[in-house]
């Protein structure tokens, strides 16, 4: 991909992967880049919404406040983080459903064994509420104990 973007006083090149750019390169792309440069940033952000590129992009837009670009790039980070969080929530819900199924217990019995109500367990299974890490560990322990698996 070719770009009109130029880096000044950097050993990195705009053709390098954006994940390898120093902060000054990301700042240059935010301030002086064009749509192809911002698309490259967006792809890196979507791949790792809380990673270094996303953090540096947010830092760059808050530092320089480029007109129009601030809203665009903050939106990219916000949407990428929401998509990732929704996927993580769905993954946790699937694990809770798997553990309940693996245990062979009814939802009521499983809920009692982990110290919660059936309705609360239902919110975990649907993904409406994400259980704490400690509760996930307890669910795994109950599912193993009841099903007789030794993992």
Buried (B, 14 or more C-beta within 10 A) or exposed (E): EEBEBEBEEBEBEBEEEBEEBEBBBBBBBBBBBEEBBBEBBBEBBBEBBEEBBBBBBBBBBEEEEBEEBBEBBBEBBEBBBEEBEEEEBEEBBEBBBEBBEBBEBEBEBBBBBBEBEEEBBBBBBEBEBBBEEEBBEBBBEBBBEBBEEEE
